[in-house]
Amino acid sequence: MAVTAAPSATAVPALAAAAYRGRFAPSPTGPLHMGSLVTALASWLDARAHGGQWLVRIEDIDTPRCVRGADHHILHTLERVGMTPDEPPVWQSQREPYYAAALRRLDAEGQLYPCGCSRKEIADSLVHVRERHQTLGYPGTCRHGLNGKLPRAWRVRVPDGPDATVCFEDRWQGRQCQDLETELGDFVLRRADGLWAYQLAVVVDDGLQGITHIVRGADLLDSTPRQIHLQHLLGLPTPAYLHVPVVVNQAGEKLSKQSGAQAINTRAPLDALREAGAHLGLSNHAGNIKDWLAQATDGWRTRLSTLPQPAPA
């Protein structure tokens, strides 16, 4: 199994962005629901509160899960609630050469290896199960060779010992640490089905787009140390992170398409904004979208001032 051919570039270029650049990166697995709107609103408000730019990236590389037309429905919903990106949206499905370039670089630097293990083999060999997507920790079975197995996926090596612990200061959740070696193991960058892993694509795109601040749901806290590890390997800067609490349903489950989340009612966009704002601790009585967003931006600045401030580096 060979790493896919890539453009001549051997590095992932990053924009020299001194100013704030944020983004909202939905997966088009269905229409925008309240959980996603909360994340979109938080990222938009953070960008506006900092006088920065707000981008939209459609993360459609997991093609089996994508729903035809959902991307345009999401963009239409964002427009209806008054949140339009400062640059044209981009689609990950159109950016695969960049992911191949990053994979090629990591392979050339000895950071990758092919893996022949199935999910069942990994589960049977023990290990940890992470909360997000029930990600199986990897015991390193193929780290030193396939042992007669056929290559299925490509994994990136994580550090051993003390260097395996990755910590970061989250602007909402506080200090977070994860031991990549004991809690996760070497993780996949290209899947057995040939699709690009989320971890690689998001890091490459954030670097290419010069993203300085990432605001997203707390369900992605567990992914952040992996992404920071990849940023270091690819020579990319690490953005500032803020993970907002996720919206849950009456059963306490994360609100999602799988848990019955309903599409945002685009005929009542102000009502949708008010509900999303309430989840973020924001409330105002403006009678139109423009004024509501302006007042919410002021409220976001105040809200941030009450959060614990990251310790100096």
DRENDO-1510 file (C-alpha; in Angstrom, 1 decimal, always signed):
<recs>
REC; n; res; u; v; w
REC; 1; MET; +0.0; +0.0; +0.0 .
REC; 2; ALA; +1.6; +3.2; -1.1 .
REC; 3; VAL; +1.0; +6.7; +0.1 .
REC; 4; THR; -1.1; +8.5; -2.6 .
REC; 5; ALA; +0.9; +10.7; -4.9 .
REC; 6; ALA; +0.8; +14.4; -4.0 .
REC; 7; PRO; +1.7; +17.8; -5.4 .
REC; 8; SER; +5.4; +18.8; -5.4 .
REC; 9; ALA; +4.9; +20.8; -2.2 .
REC; 10; THR; +6.5; +19.0; +0.7 .
REC; 11; ALA; +5.0; +21.2; +3.4 .
REC; 12; VAL; +1.6; +22.5; +4.3 .
REC; 13; PRO; +1.8; +26.3; +3.9 .
REC; 14; ALA; +0.2; +28.5; +6.6 .
REC; 15; LEU; -1.0; +32.0; +6.1 .
REC; 16; ALA; +0.9; +34.6; +8.0 .
REC; 17; ALA; -2.2; +35.7; +10.0 .
REC; 18; ALA; -1.5; +38.1; +12.8 .
REC; 19; ALA; -5.2; +39.0; +12.9 .
REC; 20; TYR; -8.0; +36.8; +14.2 .
REC; 21; ARG; -9.3; +34.2; +11.7 .
REC; 22; GLY; -12.0; +31.8; +12.9 .
REC; 23; ARG; -14.2; +29.2; +11.2 .
REC; 24; PHE; -17.3; +27.1; +11.4 .
REC; 25; ALA; -16.8; +23.7; +9.9 .
REC; 26; PRO; -20.0; +21.6; +9.7 .
REC; 27; SER; -20.3; +18.1; +8.2 .
REC; 28; PRO; -23.2; +18.0; +5.6 .
REC; 29; THR; -24.8; +14.9; +7.2 .
REC; 30; GLY; -28.2; +16.7; +7.3 .
REC; 31; PRO; -29.7; +20.2; +7.8 .
REC; 32; LEU; -28.4; +22.5; +10.5 .
REC; 33; HIS; -29.9; +21.8; +13.9 .
REC; 34; MET; -29.8; +23.7; +17.2 .
REC; 35; GLY; -26.6; +22.0; +18.4 .
REC; 36; SER; -24.8; +23.0; +15.3 .
REC; 37; LEU; -26.3; +26.5; +15.4 .
REC; 38; VAL; -24.9; +27.0; +18.9 .
REC; 39; THR; -21.4; +26.2; +17.7 .
REC; 40; ALA; -21.8; +28.4; +14.6 .
REC; 41; LEU; -23.1; +31.3; +16.7 .
REC; 42; ALA; -20.3; +31.0; +19.2 .
REC; 43; SER; -17.6; +31.0; +16.5 .
REC; 44; TRP; -19.3; +33.9; +14.7 .
REC; 45; LEU; -19.6; +36.0; +17.9 .
REC; 46; ASP; -16.0; +35.3; +18.9 .
REC; 47; ALA; -14.7; +36.5; +15.5 .
REC; 48; ARG; -16.9; +39.6; +15.6 .
REC; 49; ALA; -15.9; +40.3; +19.3 .
REC; 50; HIS; -12.3; +40.2; +18.2 .
REC; 51; GLY; -12.8; +42.3; +15.1 .
REC; 52; GLY; -11.7; +39.3; +13.1 .
REC; 53; GLN; -12.7; +37.2; +10.1 .
REC; 54; TRP; -15.2; +34.3; +10.1 .
REC; 55; LEU; -14.9; +31.5; +7.5 .
REC; 56; VAL; -17.1; +28.5; +6.7 .
REC; 57; ARG; -15.6; +25.1; +5.6 .
REC; 58; ILE; -17.8; +22.2; +4.6 .
REC; 59; GLU; -16.2; +19.0; +5.9 .
REC; 60; ASP; -17.5; +16.5; +3.4 .
REC; 61; ILE; -14.7; +14.0; +3.2 .
REC; 62; ASP; -16.6; +11.2; +5.0 .
REC; 63; THR; -18.7; +10.7; +1.9 .
REC; 64; PRO; -20.8; +7.7; +3.2 .
REC; 65; ARG; -22.3; +10.0; +5.9 .
REC; 66; CYS; -22.9; +13.0; +3.7 .
REC; 67; VAL; -26.4; +13.9; +2.5 .
REC; 68; ARG; -27.0; +15.3; -0.9 .
REC; 69; GLY; -27.9; +19.0; -0.8 .
REC; 70; ALA; -27.2; +19.3; +3.0 .
REC; 71; ASP; -24.2; +21.6; +2.4 .
REC; 72; HIS; -26.3; +24.2; +0.6 .
REC; 73; HIS; -29.1; +23.9; +3.1 .
REC; 74; ILE; -26.6; +24.7; +5.9 .
REC; 75; LEU; -25.3; +27.7; +4.0 .
REC; 76; HIS; -28.8; +28.9; +3.4 .
REC; 77; THR; -29.7; +28.6; +7.1 .
REC; 78; LEU; -26.6; +30.5; +8.1 .
REC; 79; GLU; -27.6; +33.3; +5.7 .
REC; 80; ARG; -31.1; +33.4; +7.1 .
REC; 81; VAL; -29.8; +33.9; +10.7 .
REC; 82; GLY; -27.5; +36.7; +9.5 .
REC; 83; MET; -24.2; +34.8; +9.6 .
REC; 84; THR; -22.4; +35.0; +6.3 .
REC; 85; PRO; -18.7; +34.1; +5.9 .
REC; 86; ASP; -16.1; +36.7; +5.1 .
REC; 87; GLU; -14.7; +34.5; +2.3 .
REC; 88; PRO; -16.3; +32.1; +0.0 .
REC; 89; PRO; -16.9; +28.7; +1.6 .
REC; 90; VAL; -14.6; +25.8; +0.8 .
REC; 91; TRP; -15.3; +22.1; +0.5 .
REC; 92; GLN; -12.9; +19.5; +1.9 .
REC; 93; SER; -13.7; +17.2; -1.0 .
REC; 94; GLN; -12.0; +19.6; -3.3 .
REC; 95; ARG; -8.8; +19.8; -1.2 .
REC; 96; GLU; -7.6; +16.2; -1.3 .
REC; 97; PRO; -4.2; +17.0; -3.0 .
REC; 98; TYR; -3.3; +19.0; +0.2 .
REC; 99; TYR; -4.0; +16.1; +2.4 .
REC; 100; ALA; -1.9; +13.8; +0.2 .
REC; 101; ALA; +0.9; +16.3; +0.4 .
REC; 102; ALA; +0.8; +16.3; +4.2 .
REC; 103; LEU; +0.7; +12.5; +4.3 .
REC; 104; ARG; +3.6; +12.3; +1.9 .
REC; 105; ARG; +5.7; +14.6; +4.0 .
REC; 106; LEU; +5.0; +12.6; +7.2 .
REC; 107; ASP; +5.9; +9.4; +5.4 .
REC; 108; ALA; +9.1; +10.8; +4.1 .
REC; 109; GLU; +10.0; +11.8; +7.7 .
REC; 110; GLY; +9.3; +8.4; +9.1 .
REC; 111; GLN; +6.3; +9.4; +11.1 .
REC; 112; LEU; +3.8; +7.0; +9.3 .
REC; 113; TYR; +3.4; +3.2; +8.9 .
REC; 114; PRO; +0.9; +1.0; +7.3 .
REC; 115; CYS; -1.5; -1.0; +9.5 .
REC; 116; GLY; -3.3; -4.2; +8.7 .
REC; 117; CYS; -5.4; -4.5; +11.8 .
REC; 118; SER; -9.2; -4.6; +11.7 .
REC; 119; ARG; -11.3; -2.9; +14.4 .
REC; 120; LYS; -12.2; -6.3; +15.8 .
REC; 121; GLU; -8.6; -7.3; +16.1 .
REC; 122; ILE; -7.9; -4.0; +17.9 .
REC; 123; ALA; -10.9; -4.5; +20.2 .
REC; 124; ASP; -9.9; -8.1; +21.0 .
REC; 125; SER; -6.4; -7.0; +21.9 .
REC; 126; LEU; -7.7; -4.8; +24.7 .
REC; 127; VAL; -7.2; -1.3; +25.0 .
REC; 128; HIS; -9.0; +2.0; +25.8 .
REC; 129; VAL; -12.2; +3.2; +24.3 .
REC; 130; ARG; -12.4; +7.0; +23.9 .
REC; 131; GLU; -15.7; +8.7; +24.3 .
REC; 132; ARG; -15.7; +10.4; +20.9 .
REC; 133; HIS; -17.0; +8.0; +18.3 .
REC; 134; GLN; -15.9; +5.1; +20.5 .
REC; 135; THR; -12.4; +5.5; +19.1 .
REC; 136; LEU; -10.4; +2.4; +19.9 .
REC; 137; GLY; -7.0; +2.9; +21.4 .
REC; 138; TYR; -4.3; +1.2; +19.4 .
REC; 139; PRO; -1.7; -1.2; +21.0 .
REC; 140; GLY; +0.9; -0.7; +18.3 .
REC; 141; THR; +0.6; -4.1; +16.7 .
REC; 142; CYS; +1.9; -3.0; +13.3 .
REC; 143; ARG; +4.3; -0.4; +14.5 .
REC; 144; HIS; +7.3; -2.5; +13.6 .
REC; 145; GLY; +5.9; -4.4; +10.7 .
REC; 146; LEU; +2.8; -5.9; +9.2 .
REC; 147; ASN; +3.7; -9.5; +10.3 .
REC; 148; GLY; +2.1; -11.0; +7.2 .
REC; 149; LYS; -1.0; -8.8; +7.3 .
REC; 150; LEU; -2.2; -6.8; +4.3 .
REC; 151; PRO; -2.0; -3.0; +4.7 .
REC; 152; ARG; -5.3; -1.4; +5.4 .
REC; 153; ALA; -4.7; +2.1; +6.8 .
REC; 154; TRP; -1.9; +4.6; +7.6 .
REC; 155; ARG; -1.2; +5.5; +11.2 .
REC; 156; VAL; +1.0; +8.3; +12.6 .
REC; 157; ARG; +3.3; +7.5; +15.5 .
REC; 158; VAL; +2.7; +9.2; +18.8 .
REC; 159; PRO; +5.6; +10.0; +21.2 .
REC; 160; ASP; +6.6; +7.7; +24.0 .
REC; 161; GLY; +7.1; +8.5; +27.6 .
REC; 162; PRO; +6.7; +12.0; +29.0 .
REC; 163; ASP; +6.7; +13.5; +25.5 .
REC; 164; ALA; +3.4; +11.7; +24.9 .
REC; 165; THR; +1.4; +14.1; +27.1 .
REC; 166; VAL; -0.1; +17.0; +25.2 .
REC; 167; CYS; -1.6; +19.9; +27.2 .
REC; 168; PHE; -3.4; +23.0; +26.1 .
REC; 169; GLU; -5.4; +25.8; +27.7 .
REC; 170; ASP; -9.0; +25.9; +26.6 .
REC; 171; ARG; -10.6; +29.4; +26.8 .
REC; 172; TRP; -13.8; +27.9; +28.2 .
REC; 173; GLN; -13.0; +24.5; +29.6 .
REC; 174; GLY; -9.6; +25.3; +31.2 .
REC; 175; ARG; -6.4; +23.3; +31.1 .
REC; 176; GLN; -6.7; +19.9; +29.3 .
REC; 177; CYS; -4.1; +17.1; +29.0 .
REC; 178; GLN; -4.0; +13.8; +27.3 .
REC; 179; ASP; -1.4; +11.1; +27.2 .
REC; 180; LEU; -1.4; +10.1; +23.5 .
REC; 181; GLU; +0.6; +6.9; +24.2 .
REC; 182; THR; -1.5; +5.4; +27.0 .
REC; 183; GLU; -4.9; +6.8; +26.2 .
REC; 184; LEU; -4.9; +6.6; +22.5 .
REC; 185; GLY; -1.9; +5.1; +20.7 .
REC; 186; ASP; -0.9; +5.7; +17.1 .
REC; 187; PHE; -3.9; +7.0; +15.2 .
REC; 188; VAL; -5.2; +6.7; +11.7 .
REC; 189; LEU; -4.6; +9.4; +9.1 .
REC; 190; ARG; -5.9; +7.5; +6.1 .
REC; 191; ARG; -8.6; +5.0; +6.6 .
REC; 192; ALA; -8.9; +1.4; +5.4 .
REC; 193; ASP; -11.6; +2.5; +3.0 .
REC; 194; GLY; -9.3; +5.0; +1.4 .
REC; 195; LEU; -10.9; +8.1; +2.9 .
REC; 196; TRP; -9.0; +10.8; +4.7 .
REC; 197; ALA; -9.3; +10.9; +8.5 .
REC; 198; TYR; -10.8; +13.9; +10.1 .
REC; 199; GLN; -7.8; +14.6; +12.2 .
REC; 200; LEU; -5.5; +15.1; +9.2 .
REC; 201; ALA; -7.9; +17.0; +7.1 .
REC; 202; VAL; -8.8; +19.5; +9.8 .
REC; 203; VAL; -5.2; +20.2; +10.7 .
REC; 204; VAL; -4.2; +20.7; +7.1 .
REC; 205; ASP; -7.1; +23.0; +6.3 .
REC; 206; ASP; -6.7; +25.1; +9.5 .
REC; 207; GLY; -3.1; +25.6; +8.5 .
REC; 208; LEU; -3.9; +26.5; +4.9 .
REC; 209; GLN; -6.6; +28.9; +5.9 .
REC; 210; GLY; -4.5; +30.6; +8.6 .
REC; 211; ILE; -7.0; +29.8; +11.3 .
REC; 212; THR; -5.9; +31.5; +14.6 .
REC; 213; HIS; -8.8; +30.7; +16.8 .
REC; 214; ILE; -11.0; +27.5; +16.9 .
REC; 215; VAL; -14.4; +27.7; +18.6 .
REC; 216; ARG; -16.4; +24.4; +18.6 .
REC; 217; GLY; -18.3; +21.9; +20.7 .
REC; 218; ALA; -16.9; +20.3; +23.8 .
REC; 219; ASP; -17.4; +16.9; +22.1 .
REC; 220; LEU; -14.2; +17.6; +20.2 .
REC; 221; LEU; -12.1; +18.2; +23.2 .
REC; 222; ASP; -10.7; +14.7; +22.9 .
REC; 223; SER; -9.5; +15.3; +19.3 .
REC; 224; THR; -7.6; +18.4; +20.1 .
REC; 225; PRO; -4.4; +16.8; +21.5 .
REC; 226; ARG; -4.1; +14.7; +18.4 .
REC; 227; GLN; -4.5; +17.7; +16.2 .
REC; 228; ILE; -1.8; +19.6; +18.2 .
REC; 229; HIS; +0.5; +16.6; +17.7 .
REC; 230; LEU; +0.0; +16.8; +13.9 .
REC; 231; GLN; +0.4; +20.6; +13.9 .
REC; 232; HIS; +3.8; +20.1; +15.5 .
REC; 233; LEU; +4.8; +17.4; +13.0 .
REC; 234; LEU; +3.8; +19.5; +10.0 .
REC; 235; GLY; +5.4; +22.7; +11.4 .
REC; 236; LEU; +2.0; +24.5; +11.7 .
REC; 237; PRO; +1.0; +27.0; +14.5 .
REC; 238; THR; -1.4; +25.9; +17.2 .
REC; 239; PRO; -4.6; +28.0; +17.3 .
REC; 240; ALA; -6.3; +29.1; +20.4 .
REC; 241; TYR; -9.1; +26.8; +21.4 .
REC; 242; LEU; -12.5; +27.3; +22.9 .
REC; 243; HIS; -14.9; +24.4; +23.4 .
REC; 244; VAL; -18.5; +25.4; +24.2 .
REC; 245; PRO; -20.8; +23.0; +26.1 .
REC; 246; VAL; -22.8; +20.8; +23.8 .
REC; 247; VAL; -26.6; +20.9; +23.5 .
REC; 248; VAL; -28.3; +17.8; +24.9 .
REC; 249; ASN; -31.8; +16.4; +24.4 .
REC; 250; GLN; -34.2; +15.4; +27.2 .
REC; 251; ALA; -32.5; +12.1; +27.7 .
REC; 252; GLY; -29.2; +13.9; +28.3 .
REC; 253; GLU; -27.8; +12.8; +24.9 .
REC; 254; LYS; -25.8; +15.1; +22.7 .
REC; 255; LEU; -28.2; +16.7; +20.2 .
REC; 256; SER; -27.5; +15.3; +16.8 .
REC; 257; LYS; -29.1; +13.9; +13.7 .
REC; 258; GLN; -28.9; +10.5; +15.2 .
REC; 259; SER; -30.7; +11.6; +18.4 .
REC; 260; GLY; -33.6; +13.2; +16.5 .
REC; 261; ALA; -32.4; +16.8; +16.2 .
REC; 262; GLN; -34.8; +18.9; +14.1 .
REC; 263; ALA; -33.7; +21.2; +11.4 .
REC; 264; ILE; -33.6; +25.0; +12.2 .
REC; 265; ASN; -36.8; +26.7; +11.2 .
REC; 266; THR; -35.6; +29.2; +8.7 .
REC; 267; ARG; -39.0; +30.9; +8.7 .
REC; 268; ALA; -38.3; +32.0; +12.3 .
REC; 269; PRO; -34.5; +32.8; +12.3 .
REC; 270; LEU; -34.7; +35.3; +15.2 .
REC; 271; ASP; -36.3; +32.7; +17.4 .
REC; 272; ALA; -33.6; +30.2; +16.5 .
REC; 273; LEU; -30.9; +32.8; +17.4 .
REC; 274; ARG; -32.5; +33.5; +20.7 .
REC; 275; GLU; -32.6; +29.8; +21.6 .
REC; 276; ALA; -29.0; +29.3; +20.6 .
REC; 277; GLY; -27.9; +32.4; +22.5 .
REC; 278; ALA; -29.7; +31.2; +25.7 .
REC; 279; HIS; -27.5; +28.0; +25.6 .
REC; 280; LEU; -24.4; +30.3; +25.6 .
REC; 281; GLY; -25.7; +32.4; +28.5 .
REC; 282; LEU; -26.7; +35.3; +26.2 .
REC; 283; SER; -30.0; +37.1; +26.1 .
REC; 284; ASN; -31.3; +40.3; +24.6 .
REC; 285; HIS; -34.6; +41.7; +23.4 .
REC; 286; ALA; -33.7; +43.1; +20.1 .
REC; 287; GLY; -36.5; +42.9; +17.6 .
REC; 288; ASN; -34.5; +42.1; +14.5 .
REC; 289; ILE; -31.5; +39.9; +13.5 .
REC; 290; LYS; -29.0; +42.7; +13.0 .
REC; 291; ASP; -29.6; +44.3; +16.3 .
REC; 292; TRP; -29.8; +40.9; +18.1 .
REC; 293; LEU; -26.4; +39.9; +16.8 .
REC; 294; ALA; -24.8; +43.3; +17.6 .
REC; 295; GLN; -26.1; +43.0; +21.2 .
REC; 296; ALA; -25.1; +39.4; +21.4 .
REC; 297; THR; -21.6; +40.3; +20.4 .
REC; 298; ASP; -21.3; +42.7; +23.3 .
REC; 299; GLY; -22.7; +40.0; +25.5 .
REC; 300; TRP; -20.1; +37.6; +24.3 .
REC; 301; ARG; -17.3; +40.0; +25.2 .
REC; 302; THR; -18.7; +40.2; +28.7 .
REC; 303; ARG; -19.3; +36.4; +28.9 .
REC; 304; LEU; -15.6; +35.8; +28.0 .
REC; 305; SER; -14.4; +38.2; +30.6 .
REC; 306; THR; -16.0; +36.0; +33.3 .
REC; 307; LEU; -14.2; +32.8; +32.2 .
REC; 308; PRO; -10.9; +31.7; +33.8 .
REC; 309; GLN; -8.0; +33.2; +31.8 .
REC; 310; PRO; -5.4; +30.8; +30.4 .
REC; 311; ALA; -2.1; +30.7; +32.4 .
REC; 312; PRO; +0.8; +32.5; +30.7 .
REC; 313; ALA; +2.9; +30.3; +28.4 .
</recs>
